[in-house]
């Protein structure tokens, strides 16, 4: 579903290596957690996957589509929720959702069904006619999530998706992620909430100082660190070295 092959990215004329020779393979039907401390290269990697940044080296494939050679074809296969969503605040919620549906060419019948479904899930039915500038941070996060789900993406990419969500909405989002993977679609997300990653993810990669320092299932990671029983302990041991 998603392959990163020897991907690197530098800033400041090559002086700062933000991402260093990263290799990742996310399989269909998989929730893949991408972990790392602040400044480790997570968001830079995600921005390269979604096409907001170009890698200096390496290849990125989404369902065998090269995201540099065929960017529009690749973008039709994904949806992306950034860590700090920027929303058109002068639009109402429903205007924003229809705008997103228009961008992906979704028919009125399908969009209306999906909009109704997700508004109910995230309890935004009563606010969807209001201007987005009147929304709380959590409501903005939810409207962006709904917009990102409308095209039923093959690969759902989220950068710190639980930030700003109330516990009920976080639970609903995790349910949606699981159900998508049951249908053979994939989820790639970064999070600082290690407990969520441990319970939710099929596989995990940990990045530090631009390099992947561990990758595998929880069982495989625990096998490498015989004395550690939790992802939190493994993460701290790796990133403090």
N, C-alpha and C positions, 0 to 999 in steps of 0.2 A: 504493500500500500504506500509506504513512504521509505525512501532510501536516501541516506546521505553518504556520499563516498568521498572521503579525504577532503572534507570541507574546511576551509580556513578563511578568516577575515581579520584584517588589521586596520588600525586607525592611526592617525597622526603620522602619515607617510611611512607606515610599517613599523613604527616604534612600539606600538601597543598591539600585541597579538590577542585579540578578543576571543577568537575561536581558532583552535589549533588542531588541524587534521582530524576532524570529527567524523566517525563512522557510526551510523545508526540504521537499523532496519526495523520498521514497524509493520507487523503482519496484519492481514485482514482479520477483523473480529477481535482486535486487541486494544486494551486500554494501556497506553504507554506513558509512564510518569517520567518527567524530566526535572531533575532536582539539582540544586546547587546553591551555594551562598550568594549573597548580593555581589554583583559584579563578576560572576563566574563565567558569563557568556550565554546564559539561557535566552534572554530576550533577543540578543543579536542572532542567535541560531534560529529562533522562531521567525524573526523578520526576514531572514534569508529563505526559509521554507515558504513563506507566504508571498515572497516576491517584492518586499519593501526594501530589501538590501540585496546587492549582488555579491556573491562570494568572490574572493580573490582567486581561490583555487577550489577545485572539486566540483562534483555534480550532485544535483538534488532531483530526485524523481518522485512524482506522485502518480501512482498507478501506471508506472512505466513512461510517464510523460515528463520530459525534461523541462523544469520550470523556467529555465533561461531561454531555451530555444522555442518553446511553445507556451508563453506565459498565460495567455487568455484561456487556453485549453486546460492548463493546470489549475488556474484559479476557479474554473467552473466546478472542479472536483472538491473544493475545500470551502470551509467557512472558518473565520478567525475572530476570536474575541480577545482584544488586547488587555493588558493589565490595568490600563487607565483609559477606558473607552471614551472617545470624543463623539458626542452625539449632536445632531443638528437641533439645537434647543429651541429654535423658532418654529419647528414643526410640532404637530401633535403626535402622540404615540402612534395612532393609526396611519397618519401621513408618512411617518418614518418607516413603518412596516411595509406599506405599499411601495414606497421608494425602493426598499431592499428587494422586494419581490419583483419589481420592474427591472432592477439591475440583473437579476438572474433569469428573466423571461418566464416567470411562473404564471400560469393561467389564473384567471380570477377564481374559478371553481376550486382549484387546489390551494391557492393562497388563502382564501376565505376559510376553508376547512382547517388549515394548519394554524392560522392566526387565532381562530376561536379556541382550538385545542390548547395552544400554549398560553394564551391569555388566562385561560381557566387554571392551568397548571400553576402558573406563577402569580395568580390572583391579581391581575392587572385590568380586569374587565371594566371596572368602574373608573379607571384613570386613563384609559387609552384615548379618550377624546380631549384630554388636557394637553396643554403645551409641555414639552419635555423640560423646559427650564423650570417648571414648577415641581419637578420630580425630586425625590431624595436621591442620594447616591445609590442606594440599593435598588430603587425603582429604575434608575438609568441602566444599572447593570442588567436588570431583568429584561428591559426592552431591547437591549443590545443582544442578549442571549436569544430572545425570540426571533429577532431579525436574522441572526446567524443560523438558526435552525430551519428557516423557511425553505431553503433549497435542498433540504435533506442531503447534506454533503457526505461524500464518501469518506472524507477525512475531516474531523472536527478538531480544530486547533484552539487551545485555550491557554492564556497566560495568566496565572493566578486567578482562576474563575470564581473562587469562593469569597474573595475579598468583597466586603460590602453586603453580602447576602445574609439574610436571617437564617437560622437553623433549618426551618421548614423548606425554604427555597433551595438551600444547599443539598438537603436530602432529595428533593425533587430532581435537581440537576444530576446528582449521582445516579438516580434511577434512569434518567434519560440516557446518560452515558452508557450504562450497562445494556439497556434495551437496544441501543444503536449497534453495539458490538455483537449482540445476539443475532442481528440481521446481517452480519458480515462486514459492517462498516468499522472504521477505526477512530480512536480518540487519542490525541497527543496533547498532553497538558503539563504545564509547570505548576509547582506549588511549593510553598514553604510549610504546609501542614502535613508533616511526615506521617502522622497517624492515618490521614485520609489516603495518602499514596500507598501505604502498606496494605490497607484493607481493600482498596479499589483496583489497583493496577495488576495487570498480568505480568508486565515486565517494567523495569526501572533502569534509567541511566543517571549516573551522578557526574556532573561536570564541575571542575574546579580549575580556576586560572586558565580557562579556555580548552582544557583537555578532558576527555572522558576518562574518569578514574575507576569506574565500576559500571557494570551493565549485566542485567540478567533478571531472572525471577527472584522473588524473595527467598525461596529455598536455595537458589544458587548463591545469592549474596551471603546468606547465613552460613553456607558451607565454606565460604572463603574466610569467614570470621567466626571461628568456632566458639569463641567466648561471648559473642554478642547475640542477643535474642531479639532485639528490636531494630527497625530501620533507623530510628533516631540515634541509637548507639553506633551503628555502622556508619551513618552519615557523619557524626561528630568525629569518630576515629579517623575517617578518611580525610575530612576537610581540615582537621587540625594538624595533620602531619606536615 
